[in-house]
Amino acid sequence: MLDLTLGILALIAGILFMTLSSEKAIEHSVIFATALGVSPIMIGLSLVSIGTDLPEIVNSIVSCALGHGNINAGDSIGSVLTQLTLVLGLLPLLGNSFNVKRKEIIIIGACEILALMLAMSILEKGYVTRINALFLVGSWPLYIVIIKAAIRKTSKRDLDLTQMSRSKIYHVTVAMLGFVGVAVGAYLVVQSTIVLSAAFKIPEYLISFFLLAIGTSLPELAVDLTAIRKKEYEIAVGDIIGSCIIDASFSIGIGQIFFPQAISGDLAAATSIYTIFASLMVISILAIRERVDKKAGAMFIMIYLFSYIMLFV
């Protein structure tokens, strides 16, 4: 009972630590991208998505280093499903409704689905070789290049002079401390997941896919809600789908490069298939309606909840 209690407390503490640290790391990193005049959608797709995905990335390395590849794979694929359905669905319910651009959604969504299909073809084998891991990690910048070339959009943004007046060293220092905080939080989360998996006798892959993925997706929810309230809609959309692309490629592969691990191929295949189906549904709804409102949000959340029925039955 004591181990179970400590495991739950460690999980909560780790998730909170990762969330708060990610927010600080992102806040001070985005200032530089804004100053360079990078378009909002590309800021979300690249810089912000990397920042909010730090929990999954660090979790990948830590879990594989400790010999628990299923935690890495389950969290990464589960985060794709959680972010694209649950997180995106909550934004208009907790924030505001907003419009999206059909061309951007189709291009970015196609890359996200392609990344998922590639990940599934590797994970279903039950083992990720270093070559496959390198291929997954290397595919991420390729997706970004394709998206940038297809969208071909840049825009000068108004600078927050209050933020820019501070020393560059200050921003870099705070961002680095944020990254360190994420690493500490990820270690706590992995250790607590191992304890909870043993206590409840639930496979590490499934507890990571459902429970851990919600925890590591909290940075996306926190950051994107802030973006929505500031009417930075493209940053929010770019972050959500961009994070999904990172999870399906970089996050899965980075830990496996250094510490190749066996995984539950059958569970990975089943969850990946449903996540691809959910992605097709969400991207299609966004492209057709070109708006994320409460109705769309409710549909996305229903798609997420349906995964519990489909995958357990």
C-alpha positions in Angstrom: 0.0 0.0 0.0 2.9 2.4 0.8 4.5 1.7 -2.5 1.2 2.4 -4.3 0.7 5.7 -2.5 4.2 6.8 -3.2 3.8 5.8 -6.8 0.7 7.9 -7.2 2.3 10.9 -5.4 5.4 10.6 -7.5 3.3 10.5 -10.7 1.4 13.6 -9.7 4.6 15.4 -8.7 6.4 14.4 -11.9 3.6 15.5 -14.1 3.2 18.9 -12.4 7.0 19.4 -12.5 7.1 18.6 -16.2 4.2 20.9 -17.0 5.5 23.9 -15.1 9.0 23.4 -16.4 7.8 23.1 -20.0 5.8 26.3 -19.8 8.8 28.2 -18.6 11.1 26.7 -21.2 8.7 27.5 -24.0 7.8 31.0 -22.8 11.4 32.1 -23.0 12.4 30.2 -26.1 9.5 31.6 -28.2 10.7 35.1 -27.7 13.6 34.6 -30.0 11.5 33.0 -32.8 9.0 35.8 -32.6 11.8 38.4 -33.0 12.9 36.6 -36.2 9.5 37.0 -37.8 8.8 33.3 -38.1 5.1 32.6 -39.0 2.8 31.6 -36.2 2.0 28.2 -37.7 5.7 27.4 -38.0 6.5 28.6 -34.5 3.8 26.2 -33.3 5.0 23.3 -35.5 8.7 23.6 -34.6 9.7 25.5 -31.5 6.6 25.3 -29.4 5.8 21.7 -30.3 9.4 20.6 -29.3 9.0 22.5 -26.0 5.6 21.0 -25.1 6.9 17.6 -26.2 9.9 17.6 -23.9 8.1 15.3 -21.4 7.7 12.6 -24.1 11.2 13.1 -25.5 12.9 12.9 -22.1 10.6 10.1 -21.0 11.6 8.2 -24.2 15.3 8.4 -23.2 14.8 7.7 -19.5 12.3 4.7 -20.0 14.5 3.1 -22.6 17.6 3.6 -20.4 15.8 1.8 -17.6 14.8 -1.1 -19.9 11.1 -0.2 -20.2 10.6 0.4 -24.0 6.8 -0.1 -23.6 6.5 3.0 -21.5 8.2 5.0 -24.3 6.1 3.6 -27.1 2.8 3.6 -25.2 3.3 7.2 -24.0 4.3 8.4 -27.5 1.4 6.9 -29.4 -1.0 7.6 -26.6 0.1 11.3 -26.6 -0.8 11.6 -30.3 -4.3 10.3 -29.7 -4.7 12.4 -26.5 -3.4 15.7 -28.1 -5.3 15.4 -31.3 -8.7 14.5 -29.7 -8.9 15.3 -26.0 -6.6 18.4 -25.9 -7.9 19.9 -29.1 -11.5 19.1 -28.0 -11.0 20.9 -24.7 -9.7 24.1 -26.2 -13.0 25.6 -27.5 -14.8 24.3 -24.3 -12.3 25.9 -21.9 -11.2 28.8 -24.2 -12.6 30.2 -27.4 -13.8 28.9 -30.8 -11.5 29.6 -33.7 -11.1 29.1 -37.4 -8.4 27.1 -39.2 -7.2 27.1 -42.8 -8.1 24.1 -44.9 -4.8 24.0 -46.8 -2.6 24.1 -43.7 -4.7 21.4 -42.0 -4.6 19.1 -45.0 -0.8 19.4 -45.4 0.1 19.2 -41.7 -2.5 16.5 -41.1 -1.2 14.4 -44.0 2.3 14.5 -42.5 1.0 13.5 -39.1 -0.8 10.5 -40.5 2.2 9.5 -42.6 4.4 9.7 -39.4 1.9 7.4 -37.6 1.8 4.9 -40.4 5.6 4.7 -40.5 5.8 4.3 -36.7 3.2 1.5 -36.7 5.1 -0.4 -39.4 8.1 -0.4 -37.2 6.5 -0.9 -33.8 4.3 -3.8 -34.8 7.4 -6.0 -35.2 8.0 -5.8 -31.4 11.5 -4.4 -31.6 13.0 -1.1 -32.8 16.5 -1.4 -34.2 18.9 1.5 -34.1 18.6 1.9 -37.8 14.8 2.1 -37.6 15.1 4.5 -34.6 17.5 6.7 -36.6 15.0 6.6 -39.5 12.2 7.7 -37.2 14.2 10.6 -35.7 15.5 11.7 -39.1 12.0 11.7 -40.6 10.8 14.5 -38.3 12.9 17.4 -39.8 11.8 16.0 -43.3 8.2 16.5 -42.4 8.9 20.1 -41.2 10.7 20.9 -44.5 7.8 19.5 -46.5 5.3 21.5 -44.5 7.3 24.7 -44.8 7.8 24.3 -48.5 4.1 23.5 -49.0 2.8 26.4 -46.9 5.4 28.9 -47.9 4.3 31.5 -45.4 6.2 34.0 -43.3 4.9 36.9 -41.3 6.4 39.6 -39.3 4.9 39.7 -35.8 4.7 42.5 -33.3 7.4 42.1 -30.7 6.8 42.3 -27.0 9.4 44.9 -26.2 9.0 44.3 -22.5 10.1 40.7 -22.9 12.8 41.6 -25.5 14.3 44.2 -23.2 15.5 41.6 -20.8 19.0 40.1 -21.2 19.3 37.3 -23.7 21.4 35.4 -21.1 18.4 35.6 -18.8 16.0 34.0 -21.3 18.5 31.3 -22.2 19.2 30.5 -18.5 15.5 30.2 -17.6 14.8 28.0 -20.7 17.7 25.7 -19.7 16.4 25.4 -16.2 13.0 24.6 -17.6 14.6 21.8 -19.7 16.3 20.4 -16.6 13.0 20.5 -14.7 11.4 18.4 -17.4 14.1 15.8 -17.2 13.6 15.5 -13.4 9.9 15.3 -13.8 10.1 12.6 -16.5 12.3 10.4 -14.2 9.6 10.6 -11.5 6.9 9.8 -13.9 8.7 6.7 -15.4 9.4 5.3 -11.9 5.8 5.9 -10.8 4.5 4.2 -13.9 6.5 1.1 -13.3 5.2 1.0 -9.7 1.5 1.5 -10.7 1.8 -1.0 -13.5 3.0 -3.7 -11.1 0.4 -2.8 -8.4 -2.6 -2.9 -10.7 -1.2 -5.6 -13.0 -1.8 -3.6 -16.1 0.7 -3.8 -19.0 3.1 -0.9 -19.0 2.2 -0.2 -22.6 -1.5 0.3 -21.8 -1.0 2.3 -18.6 1.4 4.6 -20.5 -1.0 4.8 -23.5 -3.9 6.0 -21.4 -2.8 7.4 -18.1 0.8 8.6 -18.7 -0.1 10.1 -22.1 -2.7 12.4 -20.4 0.0 13.6 -17.9 2.6 14.3 -20.6 0.0 16.1 -22.7 -0.7 18.7 -20.0 2.0 21.1 -21.3 0.1 21.2 -24.7 -3.2 21.9 -22.9 -1.7 24.6 -20.7 0.3 26.3 -23.5 -2.4 26.1 -26.2 -5.1 27.4 -23.9 -2.9 30.4 -23.2 -2.3 30.8 -27.0 -6.1 30.6 -27.7 -6.9 33.2 -25.0 -4.2 35.5 -26.6 -5.8 34.8 -30.1 -2.7 33.0 -31.3 -4.8 30.3 -33.0 -2.2 29.2 -35.5 0.4 28.7 -32.8 -2.1 26.5 -30.9 -3.0 24.4 -34.0 0.6 24.1 -35.1 1.7 23.0 -31.6 -1.0 20.3 -31.3 -0.4 18.7 -34.7 3.3 19.4 -34.6 3.5 17.6 -31.2 1.7 14.7 -32.7 4.3 14.5 -35.6 7.2 14.6 -33.1 5.6 11.9 -30.9 5.1 9.6 -33.8 8.7 10.0 -35.0 11.3 11.7 -32.8 9.9 10.8 -29.4 9.6 7.1 -30.2 13.0 6.9 -31.9 15.3 9.0 -29.7 15.4 6.6 -26.7 15.7 3.6 -28.9 18.8 5.0 -30.6 20.7 4.8 -27.4 19.0 1.9 -25.7 17.1 -0.4 -28.1 14.3 -2.2 -26.4 11.6 -4.8 -27.2 8.0 -3.6 -27.0 4.5 -5.2 -27.2 4.0 -5.3 -30.9 0.4 -6.4 -30.8 -0.6 -3.6 -28.5 1.4 -1.1 -30.5 -0.3 -2.2 -33.7 -3.8 -2.1 -32.2 -3.4 1.4 -30.6 -1.7 2.8 -33.7 -4.5 1.6 -35.9 -7.1 3.4 -33.8 -4.9 6.5 -33.5 -4.6 6.6 -37.3 -8.4 6.3 -37.6 -8.9 9.0 -35.0 -6.5 11.3 -36.9 -8.3 10.8 -40.2 -11.6 11.7 -38.5 -10.2 14.8 -36.8 -8.3 16.1 -39.8 -11.3 15.5 -42.1 -13.6 17.4 -39.7 -11.2 20.3 -39.4 -10.7 20.5 -43.2 -14.4 20.3 -44.0 -15.7 22.7 -41.2 -12.6 25.0 -41.1 -13.6 25.8 -37.5 -13.0 24.5 -34.0 -16.0 25.2 -31.9 -17.8 23.6 -29.0 -19.6 21.1 -31.4 -16.3 20.0 -32.9 -14.7 19.9 -29.5 -17.4 17.5 -28.2 -16.9 15.3 -31.3 -13.2 15.1 -30.7 -13.6 14.2 -27.0 -16.1 11.5 -28.0 -13.5 10.0 -30.4 -11.0 9.9 -27.6 -13.4 8.3 -25.1 -14.4 5.7 -27.7 -10.8 4.4 -27.6 -11.4 3.0 -24.2 -14.3 0.9 -25.5 -12.6 -0.2 -28.7 -9.2 -1.1 -27.2 -10.4 -2.8 -24.1 -13.1 -4.8 -25.8 
